[in-house]
């Protein structure tokens, strides 16, 4: 994992809101006719010397080098940080010089899909390969039969905990919280001095919304009804989920700002946090950067009588439909991520296994990883066997919908807002927006 996976993800996604009004006017100019196809990403070629980042960079380079060696239209990777992509990509598309291939998350999807700049990859794929993708992974980049991005991974959320801190407080692992009330009560009791009971993301942005959705879904509530595409955020479920965040901070269980120690590695290494909501990427992060630190992983506790649910994030490769050579770019993406050839399956399995260590988006890749004991680690086994099956794809809400939810969440957690009033206000905002919305489905 990169050293700051959460901040990077947050800044990239939040940029969709800031850039929502930038027109997407990309076109293929004569000056681009012979240049290499650009692949904007935040992995390769990595400028850092961290061995894990180098391995991820090499994984991209291997795919690109193999393609270029075959005599196809050359592809050139362009590395930039998440902040740089956040700033540069909307401007590049607006000026007609967007990247030929690029990475997006579900939170970015509708901005580019509604802008008409995503190439449909389905015509370049075999039906067997399309069917090989898990529906939860592919649906978030799909519109009907059209496929506008191929996911390279799935990244479910869970609750990490520090067993040493809990043991020191007299809490056995058999007494881990089973529902919301137990989680809040225990976290409030453990919060004292420099120790935080429960770390939830409290900074406004697409990432905070991403971490909020599982708690909302566990109530039976939602932002938008998948079947009707109409907003349903004014219900009891949304109010309960908002109230959870409000009570977490009011009770002292969760800090109002991100802990000063910054990340889960330093927090768990120093006993600064008991519980931390984060994703599968932090298994490798902790293993690599704090190999002597003990930690545990459990599914997100649900309200009494409800089932646990998680959100599935992850990045996808997309092709600029108005780029220099969309056909070559699409064939490259499909060859690497969306083919039934053994080389494709093995390469993607390496990414989801030893290179990055997350959850696969394809059944064949999953089978290859199971056969190689890639999930032998107890934490990855928990993610694979217990958490991944409970996942829903991350919503692909446009900025107006995201912002309405974010504003309600921020008001309740930090300004003492009433959950009922804030959910009603968000509902009205989303209803007004959808009256004139034209574009892809929101869920």
C-alpha positions in Angstrom: 0.0 0.0 0.0 1.1 3.6 -0.4 2.1 5.3 2.8 -1.1 7.5 2.8 -3.8 5.4 1.1 -6.7 7.2 2.8 -5.6 10.8 2.2 -4.8 10.0 -1.4 -8.2 8.4 -2.0 -10.0 11.2 -0.3 -8.4 14.0 -2.3 -9.0 12.3 -5.7 -12.6 11.7 -5.0 -13.3 15.1 -3.5 -12.1 16.7 -6.7 -15.1 15.5 -8.6 -17.3 17.9 -6.6 -14.9 20.8 -7.2 -14.6 20.1 -10.9 -18.3 19.3 -11.5 -18.8 22.4 -13.7 -15.8 21.8 -16.0 -17.0 20.8 -19.4 -15.5 17.6 -20.9 -14.6 18.6 -24.4 -11.8 16.2 -25.3 -11.0 15.7 -29.0 -8.2 14.0 -30.9 -5.9 16.6 -32.5 -3.5 16.0 -35.3 -0.5 16.7 -33.0 -1.4 13.7 -30.9 -1.6 11.3 -33.9 1.7 9.6 -33.4 2.6 10.1 -29.7 2.4 7.3 -27.1 -0.9 6.8 -25.4 -0.7 8.3 -21.9 -1.8 6.3 -18.9 -2.3 8.6 -15.9 -2.0 6.8 -12.5 -0.5 7.1 -9.0 1.5 3.8 -9.1 4.0 3.8 -11.9 6.7 4.8 -12.5 7.0 5.2 -8.7 9.5 7.8 -7.6 9.7 6.3 -4.1 12.2 3.6 -3.1 9.7 1.9 -0.7 9.9 -1.8 -1.8 6.1 -2.2 -1.7 5.6 0.8 -3.9 8.3 -0.4 -6.3 6.5 -3.7 -6.6 3.2 -2.0 -7.5 5.0 0.2 -10.0 6.7 -2.8 -11.5 3.3 -4.6 -11.8 2.1 -1.7 -14.0 5.3 -1.6 -15.9 5.2 -5.3 -16.7 1.8 -5.0 -18.4 2.8 -1.9 -20.3 6.2 -3.3 -21.4 4.5 -6.5 -22.7 2.1 -4.5 -24.7 4.7 -2.2 -26.2 7.0 -5.2 -27.1 4.1 -6.6 -29.2 4.4 -3.8 -31.7 1.1 -2.2 -30.7 0.5 1.6 -30.3 3.0 2.5 -27.5 1.7 3.3 -24.1 3.5 5.5 -21.7 2.7 5.7 -17.9 2.4 9.1 -16.3 2.9 9.1 -12.6 1.3 11.8 -10.4 0.1 12.0 -6.8 -3.6 11.9 -6.0 -3.5 15.7 -5.4 -2.0 16.2 -8.8 -4.6 14.0 -10.6 -7.3 15.8 -8.7 -6.1 19.2 -10.0 -5.0 18.3 -13.5 -7.4 15.7 -14.9 -10.5 18.0 -15.1 -8.5 20.7 -16.7 -6.9 18.3 -19.2 -10.2 17.0 -20.3 -11.7 20.5 -20.6 -8.8 21.6 -22.8 -9.1 18.5 -25.1 -6.0 16.8 -23.8 -7.2 14.3 -21.3 -5.3 11.1 -20.7 -5.9 8.2 -23.0 -6.1 5.7 -20.0 -6.7 6.7 -16.4 -7.9 5.4 -13.0 -11.2 6.3 -11.4 -13.2 5.1 -8.4 -17.0 4.8 -8.4 -17.3 8.2 -6.8 -15.8 9.7 -10.0 -17.7 7.6 -12.4 -20.7 9.7 -13.3 -18.7 12.9 -13.8 -16.9 11.2 -16.7 -19.7 8.9 -17.9 -22.2 11.8 -18.1 -19.5 13.9 -19.8 -19.4 11.3 -22.7 -15.7 10.7 -22.5 -15.6 7.0 -21.4 -15.1 4.3 -24.1 -17.4 1.3 -23.9 -15.1 -1.7 -23.3 -17.8 -4.4 -23.8 -17.2 -4.7 -27.6 -13.6 -5.6 -26.9 -14.4 -8.4 -24.4 -15.6 -12.0 -24.6 -18.9 -12.7 -22.8 -17.1 -15.2 -20.7 -14.8 -12.5 -19.4 -17.7 -10.1 -18.7 -19.4 -12.8 -16.7 -16.2 -13.5 -14.8 -16.4 -10.2 -13.0 -18.4 -10.2 -9.8 -21.5 -8.1 -10.3 -20.8 -5.9 -7.3 -17.5 -4.9 -8.8 -18.6 -4.3 -12.4 -22.0 -2.7 -11.8 -20.5 0.6 -10.5 -18.9 1.2 -13.9 -21.6 -0.1 -16.1 -24.7 1.3 -17.9 -26.9 -1.5 -19.3 -24.7 -3.7 -21.5 -22.0 -1.0 -21.8 -18.9 -1.3 -19.6 -17.0 2.0 -19.0 -14.3 0.8 -16.7 -12.7 -2.5 -15.6 -12.0 -2.8 -11.9 -8.6 -4.1 -10.8 -9.7 -4.9 -7.2 -12.3 -4.7 -4.5 -11.6 -2.9 -1.2 -14.1 -3.7 1.5 -14.3 -1.8 4.8 -14.1 -3.4 8.3 -13.3 -2.7 11.9 -9.7 -3.1 12.9 -8.8 -3.3 16.6 -5.7 -3.3 18.9 -5.8 -6.5 21.0 -3.0 -5.4 23.3 -4.8 -2.2 24.2 -8.0 -4.1 24.7 -6.3 -6.7 26.9 -4.7 -3.9 28.9 -8.1 -2.5 29.6 -9.5 -5.9 30.7 -11.4 -6.6 27.4 -11.0 -10.1 26.1 -11.3 -10.7 22.3 -14.4 -12.8 23.1 -16.0 -9.6 24.3 -15.6 -7.6 21.1 -18.6 -5.4 20.3 -21.5 -7.2 18.5 -23.7 -4.1 17.8 -23.6 -0.3 17.6 -24.4 0.2 21.3 -21.7 -2.1 22.5 -19.2 -0.4 20.1 -20.1 3.1 21.3 -20.1 2.1 25.0 -16.8 0.3 24.9 -15.1 3.0 22.7 -16.3 5.8 25.1 -14.9 3.8 28.0 -11.6 3.3 26.3 -11.2 6.9 25.3 -8.9 8.8 27.7 -5.8 10.9 27.5 -4.0 10.1 24.3 -6.1 7.0 23.6 -9.0 7.1 21.1 -11.7 4.5 21.4 -13.1 4.5 17.9 -11.6 6.2 14.8 -14.3 7.1 12.2 -13.5 9.4 9.3 -14.8 12.8 10.3 -13.4 15.0 7.5 -16.0 15.9 4.8 -15.4 14.3 1.4 -16.3 11.4 -0.8 -14.2 9.1 1.4 -16.1 10.0 4.5 -19.4 9.2 2.7 -17.9 6.0 1.5 -17.2 4.9 5.1 -20.7 6.1 6.2 -22.7 4.1 3.7 -22.3 0.7 5.4 -23.7 2.0 8.7 -26.6 3.5 6.7 -27.3 0.3 4.8 -27.2 -1.8 7.9 -30.4 0.0 9.1 -32.2 -0.9 5.9 -31.9 2.7 4.8 -30.3 4.2 1.7 -29.7 7.5 0.0 -31.3 6.5 -3.3 -33.6 3.5 -3.8 -31.8 1.3 -6.4 -35.1 0.1 -7.9 -36.8 3.5 -8.3 -33.7 5.8 -8.4 -35.6 8.1 -6.1 -34.1 9.6 -2.9 -35.1 7.9 0.4 -32.8 9.6 2.8 -35.5 11.0 5.1 -36.3 7.6 6.6 -35.6 6.2 10.0 -32.6 4.4 8.7 -30.8 7.5 7.6 -31.7 9.3 10.9 -30.3 6.4 12.9 -27.0 6.3 10.9 -26.6 10.0 11.3 -27.4 9.8 15.0 -24.7 7.1 15.3 -22.0 9.5 14.2 -23.4 12.3 16.4 -23.4 10.1 19.5 -20.0 8.7 18.7 -18.5 12.2 18.9 -20.8 13.5 21.7 -19.9 10.6 23.9 -16.2 11.0 23.4 -15.9 7.6 21.7 -14.7 9.3 18.5 -12.5 12.4 18.2 -13.8 15.5 16.4 -10.7 15.6 14.3 -8.4 12.9 12.9 -6.0 11.7 15.6 -2.8 13.7 15.7 -0.7 10.6 15.2 -2.3 10.4 11.8 -2.6 6.8 10.6 -3.4 3.4 11.8 0.2 2.2 11.7 1.4 4.7 14.2 -1.8 4.5 16.3 -1.7 0.8 16.7 2.1 0.7 17.2 1.8 3.1 20.1 -1.5 2.1 21.6 -3.3 5.3 20.6 -6.5 3.7 19.2 -8.6 0.8 20.1 -10.9 0.5 17.0 -10.4 2.0 13.6 -12.8 1.7 10.6 -10.7 1.2 7.5 -10.3 -1.1 4.5 -8.5 -4.2 3.4 -5.5 -2.1 2.2 -4.5 -1.6 5.8 -3.7 -5.3 6.3 -0.7 -5.0 4.1 0.0 -1.5 5.4 0.3 -2.8 9.0 2.2 -6.0 8.0 4.8 -4.1 6.0 5.2 -1.0 8.2 4.6 -2.4 11.7 5.4 -6.2 11.4 5.6 -6.6 15.2 2.3 -4.9 15.9 -0.7 -7.2 16.6 -4.1 -6.3 15.3 -7.4 -7.9 14.6 -10.2 -7.5 12.0 -14.0 -8.0 12.4 -17.0 -7.1 10.3 -18.6 -3.8 11.0 -21.1 -4.3 13.9 -24.7 -3.8 13.0 -27.7 -2.6 14.9 -29.5 -5.3 17.0 -31.4 -7.6 14.8 -29.7 -6.4 11.6 -27.0 -8.0 9.4 -23.6 -6.5 8.8 -23.0 -4.9 5.5 -19.8 -3.3 4.0 -19.0 -1.0 1.1 -16.7 -2.2 -1.7 -14.4 0.4 -3.1 -11.6 0.0 -5.5 -10.1 1.5 -8.6 -10.9 0.8 -12.3 -9.1 1.5 -15.6 -11.0 3.6 -18.0 -10.3 4.7 -21.6 -10.8 8.2 -23.0 -13.4 7.8 -25.9 -12.1 11.0 -27.5 -8.4 10.3 -27.0 -5.7 9.7 -29.6 -6.5 6.0 -30.2 -9.4 4.7 -28.1 -9.4 1.3 -29.8 -5.8 0.5 -29.0 -6.3 1.8 -25.4 -9.4 -0.3 -24.9 -7.7 -3.4 -26.3 -4.8 -2.8 -23.8 -7.1 -2.4 -20.8 -9.0 -5.6 -21.8 -5.9 -7.6 -22.4 -4.5 -6.7 -18.9 -7.7 -6.8 -16.8 -10.5 -8.3 -18.8 -9.3 -11.4 -20.7 -9.8 -15.1 -20.0 -6.2 -15.7 -21.1 -4.1 -17.2 -18.4 -1.7 -14.2 -18.6 -4.5 -11.8 -17.7 -5.8 -14.0 -14.8 -2.3 -14.5 -13.4 -1.3 -10.9 -13.7 -4.4 -9.6 -11.9 -4.0 -12.4 -9.3 -0.5 -11.1 -8.6 -2.0 -7.6 -8.0 -4.7 -8.8 -5.6 -2.3 -11.2 -4.0 1.4 -10.6 -3.2 1.7 -7.1 -4.9 -1.2 -5.3 -3.1 -3.1 -7.8 -1.0 -6.7 -6.9 -1.5 -9.8 -8.6 -2.7 -10.3 -9.7 -6.4 -13.0 -8.4 -8.7 -13.1 -11.6 -10.9 -14.1 -15.2 -10.1 -11.2 -16.7 -12.0 -8.8 -14.5 -10.1 -10.4 -15.4 -6.8 -10.0 -19.1 -7.7 -6.4 -18.7 -8.5 -5.7 -16.9 -5.3 -7.6 -19.5 -3.2 -5.5 -22.2 -4.9 -2.3 -20.4 -4.0 -3.3 -19.9 -0.4 -3.2 -16.1 -0.9 -5.8 -15.7 1.9 -3.9 -17.9 4.4 -3.3 -14.8 6.5 -6.0 -14.7 9.2 -6.9 -11.1 8.5 -7.2 -11.6 4.7 -9.2 -14.8 5.4 -11.6 -12.7 7.5 -12.0 -10.2 4.7 -12.4 -12.9 2.0 -14.7 -15.3 3.8 -16.7 -13.1 6.2 -16.6 -9.5 5.0 -16.4 -9.5 1.2 -19.7 -11.6 0.8 -21.6 -8.9 2.7 -20.4 -6.1 0.4 -22.3 -3.6 -1.8 -20.6 -1.6 -4.5 -19.7 2.0 -3.6 -22.4 4.4 -4.9 -21.6 6.6 -7.8 -23.4 9.7 -6.7 -22.8 12.9 -8.6 -21.5 15.8 -6.5 -24.9 17.3 -5.6 -26.1 14.1 -4.0 -22.8 13.4 -2.3 -22.7 17.0 -0.9 -26.2 16.8 0.5 -25.3 13.6 2.5 -22.0 15.1 3.5 -23.6 18.3 4.8 -26.1 16.3 6.9 -23.3 14.2 8.3 -21.1 17.1 9.2 -23.9 19.0 10.8 -25.0 16.1 13.0 -21.5 15.0 14.0 -19.8 18.4 14.6 -22.5 21.1 14.9 -25.1 19.3 17.0 -27.6 19.1 14.1 -30.8 17.1 14.6 -30.6 13.8 12.6 -34.3 14.1 11.5 -34.0 17.7 10.4 -30.7 17.1 8.6 -31.9 13.9 6.8 -35.1 15.8 5.7 -33.0 18.7 4.5 -30.7 16.4 2.5 -33.8 14.6 1.1 -35.2 17.9 -0.2 -31.9 18.9 -1.8 -31.5 15.6 -3.6 -35.2 15.6 -4.7 -34.7 19.1 -6.2 -31.5 18.0 -8.0 -33.0 14.9 -9.5 -36.0 16.8 -10.9 -33.7 18.0 -13.7 -31.0 15.4 -13.6 -30.1 13.7 -16.9 -27.4 11.0 -16.8 -26.5 7.5 -15.7 -28.3 5.7 -12.9 -27.1 6.7 -9.4 -26.9 3.2 -8.0 
